[in-house]
Amino acid sequence: MLVSLAEARDVAVIAYSVAGVVAFLFIFLFTIAIGWTTWRLLRTTQRLLKDNVQPTVESVRQTSESVRGTVEFVSDYAVSPVVKTYGTVAGARQFIAVMSRLGRSRKGGG
């Protein structure tokens, strides 16, 4: 039962063809499975973000608005009056310093 070279070649071509089809089907099914798994993971992640992160972001937004209002209040009713008072006192000191120098220079020069 000798097999000719042509028959051996034909058997090898058929074997490689069958192996290629099987490998293609395996890779195709594997790709489909990975795609489906990825799609489910993305959907789960979207739901998780929508259910958990969105309320947290809303809370942070409300807190930042509250802090902004508090800062405006403190600025209007605490910081601004102190700065104005300090500016007035500094201006008065400077006025007194200038006036005292003028008085000394008149006494010494006259």
Gaussian input, Z-matrix of N, CA and C with variables (Angstrom, degrees):
# hf/3-21g

backbone

0 1
 N
 C     1     B1
 C     2     B2     1     A1
 N     3     B3     2     A2     1     D1
 C     4     B4     3     A3     2     D2
 C     5     B5     4     A4     3     D3
 N     6     B6     5     A5     4     D4
 C     7     B7     6     A6     5     D5
 C     8     B8     7     A7     6     D6
 N     9     B9     8     A8     7     D7
 C    10    B10     9     A9     8     D8
 C    11    B11    10    A10     9     D9
 N    12    B12    11    A11    10    D10
 C    13    B13    12    A12    11    D11
 C    14    B14    13    A13    12    D12
 N    15    B15    14    A14    13    D13
 C    16    B16    15    A15    14    D14
 C    17    B17    16    A16    15    D15
 N    18    B18    17    A17    16    D16
 C    19    B19    18    A18    17    D17
 C    20    B20    19    A19    18    D18
 N    21    B21    20    A20    19    D19
 C    22    B22    21    A21    20    D20
 C    23    B23    22    A22    21    D21
 N    24    B24    23    A23    22    D22
 C    25    B25    24    A24    23    D23
 C    26    B26    25    A25    24    D24
 N    27    B27    26    A26    25    D25
 C    28    B28    27    A27    26    D26
 C    29    B29    28    A28    27    D27
 N    30    B30    29    A29    28    D28
 C    31    B31    30    A30    29    D29
 C    32    B32    31    A31    30    D30
 N    33    B33    32    A32    31    D31
 C    34    B34    33    A33    32    D32
 C    35    B35    34    A34    33    D33
 N    36    B36    35    A35    34    D34
 C    37    B37    36    A36    35    D35
 C    38    B38    37    A37    36    D36
 N    39    B39    38    A38    37    D37
 C    40    B40    39    A39    38    D38
 C    41    B41    40    A40    39    D39
 N    42    B42    41    A41    40    D40
 C    43    B43    42    A42    41    D41
 C    44    B44    43    A43    42    D42
 N    45    B45    44    A44    43    D43
 C    46    B46    45    A45    44    D44
 C    47    B47    46    A46    45    D45
 N    48    B48    47    A47    46    D46
 C    49    B49    48    A48    47    D47
 C    50    B50    49    A49    48    D48
 N    51    B51    50    A50    49    D49
 C    52    B52    51    A51    50    D50
 C    53    B53    52    A52    51    D51
 N    54    B54    53    A53    52    D52
 C    55    B55    54    A54    53    D53
 C    56    B56    55    A55    54    D54
 N    57    B57    56    A56    55    D55
 C    58    B58    57    A57    56    D56
 C    59    B59    58    A58    57    D57
 N    60    B60    59    A59    58    D58
 C    61    B61    60    A60    59    D59
 C    62    B62    61    A61    60    D60
 N    63    B63    62    A62    61    D61
 C    64    B64    63    A63    62    D62
 C    65    B65    64    A64    63    D63
 N    66    B66    65    A65    64    D64
 C    67    B67    66    A66    65    D65
 C    68    B68    67    A67    66    D66
 N    69    B69    68    A68    67    D67
 C    70    B70    69    A69    68    D68
 C    71    B71    70    A70    69    D69
 N    72    B72    71    A71    70    D70
 C    73    B73    72    A72    71    D71
 C    74    B74    73    A73    72    D72
 N    75    B75    74    A74    73    D73
 C    76    B76    75    A75    74    D74
 C    77    B77    76    A76    75    D75
 N    78    B78    77    A77    76    D76
 C    79    B79    78    A78    77    D77
 C    80    B80    79    A79    78    D78
 N    81    B81    80    A80    79    D79
 C    82    B82    81    A81    80    D80
 C    83    B83    82    A82    81    D81
 N    84    B84    83    A83    82    D82
 C    85    B85    84    A84    83    D83
 C    86    B86    85    A85    84    D84
 N    87    B87    86    A86    85    D85
 C    88    B88    87    A87    86    D86
 C    89    B89    88    A88    87    D87
 N    90    B90    89    A89    88    D88
 C    91    B91    90    A90    89    D89
 C    92    B92    91    A91    90    D90
 N    93    B93    92    A92    91    D91
 C    94    B94    93    A93    92    D92
 C    95    B95    94    A94    93    D93
 N    96    B96    95    A95    94    D94
 C    97    B97    96    A96    95    D95
 C    98    B98    97    A97    96    D96
 N    99    B99    98    A98    97    D97
 C   100   B100    99    A99    98    D98
 C   101   B101   100   A100    99    D99
 N   102   B102   101   A101   100   D100
 C   103   B103   102   A102   101   D101
 C   104   B104   103   A103   102   D102
 N   105   B105   104   A104   103   D103
 C   106   B106   105   A105   104   D104
 C   107   B107   106   A106   105   D105
 N   108   B108   107   A107   106   D106
 C   109   B109   108   A108   107   D107
 C   110   B110   109   A109   108   D108
 N   111   B111   110   A110   109   D109
 C   112   B112   111   A111   110   D110
 C   113   B113   112   A112   111   D111
 N   114   B114   113   A113   112   D112
 C   115   B115   114   A114   113   D113
 C   116   B116   115   A115   114   D114
 N   117   B117   116   A116   115   D115
 C   118   B118   117   A117   116   D116
 C   119   B119   118   A118   117   D117
 N   120   B120   119   A119   118   D118
 C   121   B121   120   A120   119   D119
 C   122   B122   121   A121   120   D120
 N   123   B123   122   A122   121   D121
 C   124   B124   123   A123   122   D122
 C   125   B125   124   A124   123   D123
 N   126   B126   125   A125   124   D124
 C   127   B127   126   A126   125   D125
 C   128   B128   127   A127   126   D126
 N   129   B129   128   A128   127   D127
 C   130   B130   129   A129   128   D128
 C   131   B131   130   A130   129   D129
 N   132   B132   131   A131   130   D130
 C   133   B133   132   A132   131   D131
 C   134   B134   133   A133   132   D132
 N   135   B135   134   A134   133   D133
 C   136   B136   135   A135   134   D134
 C   137   B137   136   A136   135   D135
 N   138   B138   137   A137   136   D136
 C   139   B139   138   A138   137   D137
 C   140   B140   139   A139   138   D138
 N   141   B141   140   A140   139   D139
 C   142   B142   141   A141   140   D140
 C   143   B143   142   A142   141   D141
 N   144   B144   143   A143   142   D142
 C   145   B145   144   A144   143   D143
 C   146   B146   145   A145   144   D144
 N   147   B147   146   A146   145   D145
 C   148   B148   147   A147   146   D146
 C   149   B149   148   A148   147   D147
 N   150   B150   149   A149   148   D148
 C   151   B151   150   A150   149   D149
 C   152   B152   151   A151   150   D150
 N   153   B153   152   A152   151   D151
 C   154   B154   153   A153   152   D152
 C   155   B155   154   A154   153   D153
 N   156   B156   155   A155   154   D154
 C   157   B157   156   A156   155   D155
 C   158   B158   157   A157   156   D156
 N   159   B159   158   A158   157   D157
 C   160   B160   159   A159   158   D158
 C   161   B161   160   A160   159   D159
 N   162   B162   161   A161   160   D160
 C   163   B163   162   A162   161   D161
 C   164   B164   163   A163   162   D162
 N   165   B165   164   A164   163   D163
 C   166   B166   165   A165   164   D164
 C   167   B167   166   A166   165   D165
 N   168   B168   167   A167   166   D166
 C   169   B169   168   A168   167   D167
 C   170   B170   169   A169   168   D168
 N   171   B171   170   A170   169   D169
 C   172   B172   171   A171   170   D170
 C   173   B173   172   A172   171   D171
 N   174   B174   173   A173   172   D172
 C   175   B175   174   A174   173   D173
 C   176   B176   175   A175   174   D174
 N   177   B177   176   A176   175   D175
 C   178   B178   177   A177   176   D176
 C   179   B179   178   A178   177   D177
 N   180   B180   179   A179   178   D178
 C   181   B181   180   A180   179   D179
 C   182   B182   181   A181   180   D180
 N   183   B183   182   A182   181   D181
 C   184   B184   183   A183   182   D182
 C   185   B185   184   A184   183   D183
 N   186   B186   185   A185   184   D184
 C   187   B187   186   A186   185   D185
 C   188   B188   187   A187   186   D186
 N   189   B189   188   A188   187   D187
 C   190   B190   189   A189   188   D188
 C   191   B191   190   A190   189   D189
 N   192   B192   191   A191   190   D190
 C   193   B193   192   A192   191   D191
 C   194   B194   193   A193   192   D192
 N   195   B195   194   A194   193   D193
 C   196   B196   195   A195   194   D194
 C   197   B197   196   A196   195   D195
 N   198   B198   197   A197   196   D196
 C   199   B199   198   A198   197   D197
 C   200   B200   199   A199   198   D198
 N   201   B201   200   A200   199   D199
 C   202   B202   201   A201   200   D200
 C   203   B203   202   A202   201   D201
 N   204   B204   203   A203   202   D202
 C   205   B205   204   A204   203   D203
 C   206   B206   205   A205   204   D204
 N   207   B207   206   A206   205   D205
 C   208   B208   207   A207   206   D206
 C   209   B209   208   A208   207   D207
 N   210   B210   209   A209   208   D208
 C   211   B211   210   A210   209   D209
 C   212   B212   211   A211   210   D210
 N   213   B213   212   A212   211   D211
 C   214   B214   213   A213   212   D212
 C   215   B215   214   A214   213   D213
 N   216   B216   215   A215   214   D214
 C   217   B217   216   A216   215   D215
 C   218   B218   217   A217   216   D216
 N   219   B219   218   A218   217   D217
 C   220   B220   219   A219   218   D218
 C   221   B221   220   A220   219   D219
 N   222   B222   221   A221   220   D220
 C   223   B223   222   A222   221   D221
 C   224   B224   223   A223   222   D222
 N   225   B225   224   A224   223   D223
 C   226   B226   225   A225   224   D224
 C   227   B227   226   A226   225   D225
 N   228   B228   227   A227   226   D226
 C   229   B229   228   A228   227   D227
 C   230   B230   229   A229   228   D228
 N   231   B231   230   A230   229   D229
 C   232   B232   231   A231   230   D230
 C   233   B233   232   A232   231   D231
 N   234   B234   233   A233   232   D232
 C   235   B235   234   A234   233   D233
 C   236   B236   235   A235   234   D234
 N   237   B237   236   A236   235   D235
 C   238   B238   237   A237   236   D236
 C   239   B239   238   A238   237   D237
 N   240   B240   239   A239   238   D238
 C   241   B241   240   A240   239   D239
 C   242   B242   241   A241   240   D240
 N   243   B243   242   A242   241   D241
 C   244   B244   243   A243   242   D242
 C   245   B245   244   A244   243   D243
 N   246   B246   245   A245   244   D244
 C   247   B247   246   A246   245   D245
 C   248   B248   247   A247   246   D246
 N   249   B249   248   A248   247   D247
 C   250   B250   249   A249   248   D248
 C   251   B251   250   A250   249   D249
 N   252   B252   251   A251   250   D250
 C   253   B253   252   A252   251   D251
 C   254   B254   253   A253   252   D252
 N   255   B255   254   A254   253   D253
 C   256   B256   255   A255   254   D254
 C   257   B257   256   A256   255   D255
 N   258   B258   257   A257   256   D256
 C   259   B259   258   A258   257   D257
 C   260   B260   259   A259   258   D258
 N   261   B261   260   A260   259   D259
 C   262   B262   261   A261   260   D260
 C   263   B263   262   A262   261   D261
 N   264   B264   263   A263   262   D262
 C   265   B265   264   A264   263   D263
 C   266   B266   265   A265   264   D264
 N   267   B267   266   A266   265   D265
 C   268   B268   267   A267   266   D266
 C   269   B269   268   A268   267   D267
 N   270   B270   269   A269   268   D268
 C   271   B271   270   A270   269   D269
 C   272   B272   271   A271   270   D270
 N   273   B273   272   A272   271   D271
 C   274   B274   273   A273   272   D272
 C   275   B275   274   A274   273   D273
 N   276   B276   275   A275   274   D274
 C   277   B277   276   A276   275   D275
 C   278   B278   277   A277   276   D276
 N   279   B279   278   A278   277   D277
 C   280   B280   279   A279   278   D278
 C   281   B281   280   A280   279   D279
 N   282   B282   281   A281   280   D280
 C   283   B283   282   A282   281   D281
 C   284   B284   283   A283   282   D282
 N   285   B285   284   A284   283   D283
 C   286   B286   285   A285   284   D284
 C   287   B287   286   A286   285   D285
 N   288   B288   287   A287   286   D286
 C   289   B289   288   A288   287   D287
 C   290   B290   289   A289   288   D288
 N   291   B291   290   A290   289   D289
 C   292   B292   291   A291   290   D290
 C   293   B293   292   A292   291   D291
 N   294   B294   293   A293   292   D292
 C   295   B295   294   A294   293   D293
 C   296   B296   295   A295   294   D294
 N   297   B297   296   A296   295   D295
 C   298   B298   297   A297   296   D296
 C   299   B299   298   A298   297   D297
 N   300   B300   299   A299   298   D298
 C   301   B301   300   A300   299   D299
 C   302   B302   301   A301   300   D300
 N   303   B303   302   A302   301   D301
 C   304   B304   303   A303   302   D302
 C   305   B305   304   A304   303   D303
 N   306   B306   305   A305   304   D304
 C   307   B307   306   A306   305   D305
 C   308   B308   307   A307   306   D306
 N   309   B309   308   A308   307   D307
 C   310   B310   309   A309   308   D308
 C   311   B311   310   A310   309   D309
 N   312   B312   311   A311   310   D310
 C   313   B313   312   A312   311   D311
 C   314   B314   313   A313   312   D312
 N   315   B315   314   A314   313   D313
 C   316   B316   315   A315   314   D314
 C   317   B317   316   A316   315   D315
 N   318   B318   317   A317   316   D316
 C   319   B319   318   A318   317   D317
 C   320   B320   319   A319   318   D318
 N   321   B321   320   A320   319   D319
 C   322   B322   321   A321   320   D320
 C   323   B323   322   A322   321   D321
 N   324   B324   323   A323   322   D322
 C   325   B325   324   A324   323   D323
 C   326   B326   325   A325   324   D324
 N   327   B327   326   A326   325   D325
 C   328   B328   327   A327   326   D326
 C   329   B329   328   A328   327   D327

   B1=1.4208
   B2=1.5217
   B3=1.1979
   B4=1.4534
   B5=1.5155
   B6=1.3240
   B7=1.4607
   B8=1.5113
   B9=1.3014
   B10=1.4597
   B11=1.5309
   B12=1.3013
   B13=1.4651
   B14=1.5218
   B15=1.3032
   B16=1.4687
   B17=1.5246
   B18=1.3488
   B19=1.4601
   B20=1.5316
   B21=1.3152
   B22=1.4712
   B23=1.5251
   B24=1.3317
   B25=1.4634
   B26=1.5178
   B27=1.3435
   B28=1.4638
   B29=1.5332
   B30=1.3250
   B31=1.4712
   B32=1.5279
   B33=1.3314
   B34=1.4658
   B35=1.5257
   B36=1.3386
   B37=1.4718
   B38=1.5196
   B39=1.3200
   B40=1.4636
   B41=1.5396
   B42=1.3230
   B43=1.4606
   B44=1.5302
   B45=1.3294
   B46=1.4703
   B47=1.5298
   B48=1.3185
   B49=1.4678
   B50=1.5212
   B51=1.3273
   B52=1.4604
   B53=1.5270
   B54=1.3258
   B55=1.4626
   B56=1.5317
   B57=1.3212
   B58=1.4624
   B59=1.5160
   B60=1.3455
   B61=1.4709
   B62=1.5238
   B63=1.3237
   B64=1.4721
   B65=1.5311
   B66=1.3425
   B67=1.4658
   B68=1.5299
   B69=1.3318
   B70=1.4618
   B71=1.5204
   B72=1.3436
   B73=1.4580
   B74=1.5306
   B75=1.3272
   B76=1.4676
   B77=1.5322
   B78=1.3265
   B79=1.4671
   B80=1.5258
   B81=1.3310
   B82=1.4607
   B83=1.5259
   B84=1.3328
   B85=1.4627
   B86=1.5299
   B87=1.3178
   B88=1.4552
   B89=1.5362
   B90=1.3282
   B91=1.4654
   B92=1.5213
   B93=1.3201
   B94=1.4697
   B95=1.5300
   B96=1.3187
   B97=1.4626
   B98=1.5371
   B99=1.3205
   B100=1.4689
   B101=1.5299
   B102=1.3223
   B103=1.4653
   B104=1.5094
   B105=1.3225
   B106=1.4549
   B107=1.5254
   B108=1.3272
   B109=1.4580
   B110=1.5262
   B111=1.3160
   B112=1.4659
   B113=1.5142
   B114=1.3099
   B115=1.4536
   B116=1.5328
   B117=1.3165
   B118=1.4750
   B119=1.5127
   B120=1.3349
   B121=1.4690
   B122=1.5257
   B123=1.3235
   B124=1.4658
   B125=1.5244
   B126=1.3153
   B127=1.4702
   B128=1.5301
   B129=1.3226
   B130=1.4650
   B131=1.5238
   B132=1.3220
   B133=1.4637
   B134=1.5240
   B135=1.3152
   B136=1.4634
   B137=1.5227
   B138=1.3165
   B139=1.4652
   B140=1.5187
   B141=1.3268
   B142=1.4544
   B143=1.5266
   B144=1.3233
   B145=1.4609
   B146=1.5234
   B147=1.3059
   B148=1.4601
   B149=1.5264
   B150=1.3192
   B151=1.4628
   B152=1.5233
   B153=1.3188
   B154=1.4687
   B155=1.5202
   B156=1.3065
   B157=1.4585
   B158=1.5226
   B159=1.3121
   B160=1.4660
   B161=1.5361
   B162=1.3416
   B163=1.4699
   B164=1.5319
   B165=1.3146
   B166=1.4566
   B167=1.5215
   B168=1.3192
   B169=1.4584
   B170=1.5244
   B171=1.3163
   B172=1.4664
   B173=1.5239
   B174=1.3212
   B175=1.4610
   B176=1.5218
   B177=1.3197
   B178=1.4735
   B179=1.5200
   B180=1.3252
   B181=1.4636
   B182=1.5306
   B183=1.3259
   B184=1.4601
   B185=1.5281
   B186=1.3234
   B187=1.4580
   B188=1.5191
   B189=1.3281
   B190=1.4661
   B191=1.5208
   B192=1.3277
   B193=1.4652
   B194=1.5190
   B195=1.3210
   B196=1.4597
   B197=1.5246
   B198=1.3175
   B199=1.4722
   B200=1.5246
   B201=1.3170
   B202=1.4630
   B203=1.5285
   B204=1.3306
   B205=1.4597
   B206=1.5166
   B207=1.3344
   B208=1.4607
   B209=1.5191
   B210=1.3151
   B211=1.4673
   B212=1.5220
   B213=1.3142
   B214=1.4673
   B215=1.5241
   B216=1.3273
   B217=1.4617
   B218=1.5259
   B219=1.3245
   B220=1.4654
   B221=1.5173
   B222=1.3113
   B223=1.4555
   B224=1.5214
   B225=1.3255
   B226=1.4634
   B227=1.5209
   B228=1.3260
   B229=1.4568
   B230=1.5271
   B231=1.3011
   B232=1.4628
   B233=1.5220
   B234=1.3002
   B235=1.4621
   B236=1.5229
   B237=1.3193
   B238=1.4705
   B239=1.5230
   B240=1.3399
   B241=1.4665
   B242=1.5303
   B243=1.3171
   B244=1.4700
   B245=1.5213
   B246=1.3157
   B247=1.4647
   B248=1.5297
   B249=1.3146
   B250=1.4654
   B251=1.5296
   B252=1.3302
   B253=1.4595
   B254=1.5229
   B255=1.3206
   B256=1.4594
   B257=1.5268
   B258=1.3096
   B259=1.4642
   B260=1.5159
   B261=1.3241
   B262=1.4656
   B263=1.5231
   B264=1.3354
   B265=1.4666
   B266=1.5288
   B267=1.3179
   B268=1.4690
   B269=1.5216
   B270=1.3249
   B271=1.4633
   B272=1.5192
   B273=1.3315
   B274=1.4642
   B275=1.5206
   B276=1.3242
   B277=1.4761
   B278=1.5241
   B279=1.3195
   B280=1.4648
   B281=1.5314
   B282=1.3231
   B283=1.4661
   B284=1.5205
   B285=1.3251
   B286=1.4685
   B287=1.5203
   B288=1.3285
   B289=1.4688
   B290=1.5224
   B291=1.3113
   B292=1.4727
   B293=1.5203
   B294=1.3223
   B295=1.4593
   B296=1.5232
   B297=1.3195
   B298=1.4721
   B299=1.5223
   B300=1.3216
   B301=1.4672
   B302=1.5123
   B303=1.3290
   B304=1.4651
   B305=1.5274
   B306=1.3235
   B307=1.4679
   B308=1.5161
   B309=1.3135
   B310=1.4653
   B311=1.5199
   B312=1.3173
   B313=1.4588
   B314=1.5135
   B315=1.3047
   B316=1.4606
   B317=1.5130
   B318=1.3319
   B319=1.4670
   B320=1.5342
   B321=1.2923
   B322=1.4639
   B323=1.5239
   B324=1.2908
   B325=1.4603
   B326=1.5160
   B327=1.3506
   B328=1.4413
   B329=1.4124
   A1=109.72
   A2=115.82
   A3=123.02
   A4=109.52
   A5=114.11
   A6=120.98
   A7=106.74
   A8=114.44
   A9=117.47
   A10=109.12
   A11=114.22
   A12=121.21
   A13=110.91
   A14=117.43
   A15=121.60
   A16=110.51
   A17=116.44
   A18=119.39
   A19=111.08
   A20=117.33
   A21=121.73
   A22=109.86
   A23=116.02
   A24=120.48
   A25=110.30
   A26=117.03
   A27=121.39
   A28=111.06
   A29=116.80
   A30=120.90
   A31=109.74
   A32=117.83
   A33=121.83
   A34=110.63
   A35=117.18
   A36=120.90
   A37=109.47
   A38=117.62
   A39=121.22
   A40=110.00
   A41=117.50
   A42=121.32
   A43=110.52
   A44=116.75
   A45=119.97
   A46=111.19
   A47=117.45
   A48=120.68
   A49=110.55
   A50=116.34
   A51=119.96
   A52=110.19
   A53=117.41
   A54=120.82
   A55=110.97
   A56=117.08
   A57=120.77
   A58=112.09
   A59=116.57
   A60=120.50
   A61=110.09
   A62=116.65
   A63=120.65
   A64=109.64
   A65=117.59
   A66=121.10
   A67=110.78
   A68=116.97
   A69=120.83
   A70=110.74
   A71=116.98
   A72=120.29
   A73=111.45
   A74=116.01
   A75=119.98
   A76=110.60
   A77=116.83
   A78=120.76
   A79=110.63
   A80=117.57
   A81=121.92
   A82=110.61
   A83=117.01
   A84=120.66
   A85=111.09
   A86=116.99
   A87=121.31
   A88=110.39
   A89=116.89
   A90=121.50
   A91=110.92
   A92=116.59
   A93=120.80
   A94=109.88
   A95=117.44
   A96=121.43
   A97=110.65
   A98=117.46
   A99=121.36
   A100=110.38
   A101=117.13
   A102=120.76
   A103=112.31
   A104=117.75
   A105=121.94
   A106=110.60
   A107=116.52
   A108=120.86
   A109=110.65
   A110=116.64
   A111=120.71
   A112=110.45
   A113=117.99
   A114=121.70
   A115=110.83
   A116=116.62
   A117=120.35
   A118=111.34
   A119=116.37
   A120=120.08
   A121=110.97
   A122=116.62
   A123=120.17
   A124=111.09
   A125=117.57
   A126=120.63
   A127=110.71
   A128=116.56
   A129=120.33
   A130=110.66
   A131=116.00
   A132=120.29
   A133=111.02
   A134=117.51
   A135=120.79
   A136=111.09
   A137=117.01
   A138=120.03
   A139=111.23
   A140=116.47
   A141=121.14
   A142=110.46
   A143=115.90
   A144=119.51
   A145=110.91
   A146=116.99
   A147=120.73
   A148=110.90
   A149=117.07
   A150=120.64
   A151=113.40
   A152=118.33
   A153=120.95
   A154=113.80
   A155=117.83
   A156=120.43
   A157=111.29
   A158=118.00
   A159=120.72
   A160=112.01
   A161=120.29
   A162=118.76
   A163=112.17
   A164=117.34
   A165=120.27
   A166=110.63
   A167=117.59
   A168=121.50
   A169=110.25
   A170=117.10
   A171=120.97
   A172=110.77
   A173=116.80
   A174=121.06
   A175=111.51
   A176=116.66
   A177=120.60
   A178=110.13
   A179=117.41
   A180=120.93
   A181=110.46
   A182=116.81
   A183=120.57
   A184=111.11
   A185=116.45
   A186=120.32
   A187=111.15
   A188=116.88
   A189=119.21
   A190=111.22
   A191=118.27
   A192=120.36
   A193=110.90
   A194=116.99
   A195=120.99
   A196=110.88
   A197=116.52
   A198=120.62
   A199=109.98
   A200=116.95
   A201=120.55
   A202=110.19
   A203=116.90
   A204=120.75
   A205=112.14
   A206=116.73
   A207=120.96
   A208=111.02
   A209=116.93
   A210=120.82
   A211=110.39
   A212=117.17
   A213=120.14
   A214=110.77
   A215=117.25
   A216=121.26
   A217=110.45
   A218=116.60
   A219=120.48
   A220=110.19
   A221=117.28
   A222=120.58
   A223=110.91
   A224=117.16
   A225=120.83
   A226=112.71
   A227=117.54
   A228=120.21
   A229=114.97
   A230=119.59
   A231=120.43
   A232=111.49
   A233=117.32
   A234=120.49
   A235=111.33
   A236=117.58
   A237=120.03
   A238=112.52
   A239=120.47
   A240=118.67
   A241=112.68
   A242=116.84
   A243=119.53
   A244=110.08
   A245=117.46
   A246=120.93
   A247=110.00
   A248=117.15
   A249=120.22
   A250=110.88
   A251=116.33
   A252=120.36
   A253=110.49
   A254=116.68
   A255=119.92
   A256=110.30
   A257=117.84
   A258=121.05
   A259=111.46
   A260=116.58
   A261=120.59
   A262=110.43
   A263=116.55
   A264=120.42
   A265=110.45
   A266=117.66
   A267=120.26
   A268=110.31
   A269=117.47
   A270=120.81
   A271=111.58
   A272=116.76
   A273=120.62
   A274=110.40
   A275=118.06
   A276=121.08
   A277=110.88
   A278=114.67
   A279=119.10
   A280=110.31
   A281=116.16
   A282=120.39
   A283=110.08
   A284=117.17
   A285=121.23
   A286=109.76
   A287=118.19
   A288=121.21
   A289=110.64
   A290=116.88
   A291=120.13
   A292=110.14
   A293=116.83
   A294=119.82
   A295=111.17
   A296=117.67
   A297=119.47
   A298=110.56
   A299=118.79
   A300=120.74
   A301=110.75
   A302=116.18
   A303=118.90
   A304=111.24
   A305=116.40
   A306=120.23
   A307=111.73
   A308=118.71
   A309=122.10
   A310=110.86
   A311=116.39
   A312=118.62
   A313=111.15
   A314=120.69
   A315=123.05
   A316=111.83
   A317=115.71
   A318=119.54
   A319=109.77
   A320=116.56
   A321=120.27
   A322=111.46
   A323=119.23
   A324=122.04
   A325=112.16
   A326=122.73
   A327=124.29
   A328=115.08
   D1=70.78
   D2=178.47
   D3=-83.25
   D4=136.59
   D5=179.27
   D6=-103.61
   D7=130.60
   D8=-179.25
   D9=-77.23
   D10=164.44
   D11=-179.61
   D12=-63.21
   D13=-36.53
   D14=179.49
   D15=-66.76
   D16=-40.72
   D17=178.66
   D18=-66.78
   D19=-41.52
   D20=177.85
   D21=-61.50
   D22=-41.17
   D23=178.06
   D24=-61.94
   D25=-45.06
   D26=-179.46
   D27=-62.51
   D28=-41.14
   D29=178.87
   D30=-64.66
   D31=-41.07
   D32=179.47
   D33=-65.09
   D34=-41.95
   D35=179.01
   D36=-63.03
   D37=-44.49
   D38=-179.55
   D39=-64.89
   D40=-42.81
   D41=-179.64
   D42=-62.73
   D43=-45.77
   D44=178.72
   D45=-65.85
   D46=-34.71
   D47=177.80
   D48=-65.83
   D49=-45.64
   D50=178.41
   D51=-63.21
   D52=-43.20
   D53=178.85
   D54=-63.14
   D55=-38.76
   D56=178.18
   D57=-64.69
   D58=-42.57
   D59=178.44
   D60=-64.21
   D61=-43.66
   D62=179.46
   D63=-62.88
   D64=-44.85
   D65=179.00
   D66=-62.87
   D67=-41.78
   D68=178.61
   D69=-61.24
   D70=-46.28
   D71=179.47
   D72=-62.80
   D73=-41.72
   D74=178.57
   D75=-61.78
   D76=-47.48
   D77=-179.83
   D78=-64.59
   D79=-39.98
   D80=178.61
   D81=-61.91
   D82=-48.16
   D83=179.70
   D84=-65.01
   D85=-38.59
   D86=177.87
   D87=-62.84
   D88=-42.27
   D89=178.44
   D90=-63.93
   D91=-42.96
   D92=177.33
   D93=-61.22
   D94=-44.27
   D95=-179.27
   D96=-63.34
   D97=-44.00
   D98=178.31
   D99=-63.16
   D100=-43.22
   D101=178.32
   D102=-62.04
   D103=-43.97
   D104=179.60
   D105=-64.75
   D106=-43.18
   D107=178.67
   D108=-62.86
   D109=-42.30
   D110=178.73
   D111=-63.93
   D112=-42.14
   D113=179.29
   D114=-61.53
   D115=-44.09
   D116=178.30
   D117=-64.35
   D118=-40.29
   D119=178.42
   D120=-62.94
   D121=-41.73
   D122=178.16
   D123=-64.33
   D124=-42.57
   D125=178.60
   D126=-62.68
   D127=-42.54
   D128=178.60
   D129=-63.85
   D130=-41.96
   D131=179.19
   D132=-64.65
   D133=-41.28
   D134=177.58
   D135=-61.92
   D136=-44.37
   D137=178.28
   D138=-63.19
   D139=-41.55
   D140=179.28
   D141=-62.04
   D142=-45.30
   D143=179.18
   D144=-64.23
   D145=-42.32
   D146=-178.40
   D147=-66.22
   D148=-40.64
   D149=-176.02
   D150=-79.72
   D151=-33.46
   D152=-173.22
   D153=-108.53
   D154=-43.77
   D155=-173.00
   D156=-80.45
   D157=-38.63
   D158=-177.41
   D159=-60.01
   D160=-44.95
   D161=175.89
   D162=-63.36
   D163=-34.93
   D164=178.40
   D165=-65.83
   D166=-42.45
   D167=177.95
   D168=-62.71
   D169=-40.49
   D170=177.57
   D171=-62.96
   D172=-41.62
   D173=177.57
   D174=-63.32
   D175=-41.97
   D176=178.19
   D177=-63.91
   D178=-38.82
   D179=178.92
   D180=-63.62
   D181=-45.35
   D182=178.88
   D183=-63.07
   D184=-40.61
   D185=178.96
   D186=-64.31
   D187=-42.24
   D188=179.51
   D189=-65.18
   D190=-35.88
   D191=175.69
   D192=-65.87
   D193=-39.60
   D194=177.85
   D195=-64.45
   D196=-43.42
   D197=178.54
   D198=-63.88
   D199=-40.58
   D200=178.51
   D201=-59.63
   D202=-44.61
   D203=178.10
   D204=-63.46
   D205=-40.57
   D206=178.45
   D207=-63.95
   D208=-42.53
   D209=179.38
   D210=-63.54
   D211=-41.93
   D212=177.75
   D213=-62.52
   D214=-42.35
   D215=179.88
   D216=-62.84
   D217=-49.02
   D218=-179.41
   D219=-62.44
   D220=-40.21
   D221=179.10
   D222=-63.67
   D223=-43.50
   D224=-177.01
   D225=-71.51
   D226=-39.56
   D227=-170.88
   D228=-107.83
   D229=-5.48
   D230=179.51
   D231=-125.73
   D232=-54.04
   D233=-173.36
   D234=-74.30
   D235=-48.47
   D236=-176.82
   D237=-59.84
   D238=-45.54
   D239=177.88
   D240=-63.08
   D241=-37.93
   D242=178.96
   D243=-64.82
   D244=-43.00
   D245=-179.89
   D246=-65.25
   D247=-41.81
   D248=178.79
   D249=-64.00
   D250=-43.69
   D251=179.04
   D252=-63.30
   D253=-45.37
   D254=179.30
   D255=-62.36
   D256=-39.60
   D257=178.07
   D258=-63.52
   D259=-40.35
   D260=178.43
   D261=-65.22
   D262=-45.53
   D263=179.31
   D264=-63.13
   D265=-42.63
   D266=179.03
   D267=-63.86
   D268=-39.92
   D269=177.43
   D270=-64.39
   D271=-41.18
   D272=178.26
   D273=-64.13
   D274=-42.32
   D275=178.07
   D276=-60.09
   D277=-45.17
   D278=-179.71
   D279=-63.84
   D280=-40.33
   D281=178.16
   D282=-61.17
   D283=-46.00
   D284=179.80
   D285=-63.73
   D286=-41.33
   D287=179.54
   D288=-62.23
   D289=-44.12
   D290=-179.89
   D291=-65.89
   D292=-44.23
   D293=-178.77
   D294=-64.85
   D295=-37.39
   D296=179.73
   D297=-69.39
   D298=-33.82
   D299=176.06
   D300=-67.13
   D301=-40.59
   D302=179.09
   D303=-63.77
   D304=-39.86
   D305=178.81
   D306=-64.94
   D307=-38.52
   D308=179.36
   D309=-68.39
   D310=-41.72
   D311=-177.59
   D312=-68.96
   D313=-30.76
   D314=176.77
   D315=-72.27
   D316=-38.72
   D317=179.80
   D318=-68.48
   D319=-42.10
   D320=-175.77
   D321=-75.05
   D322=-32.40
   D323=-174.45
   D324=-89.77
   D325=-15.82
   D326=-171.36
   D327=-99.40

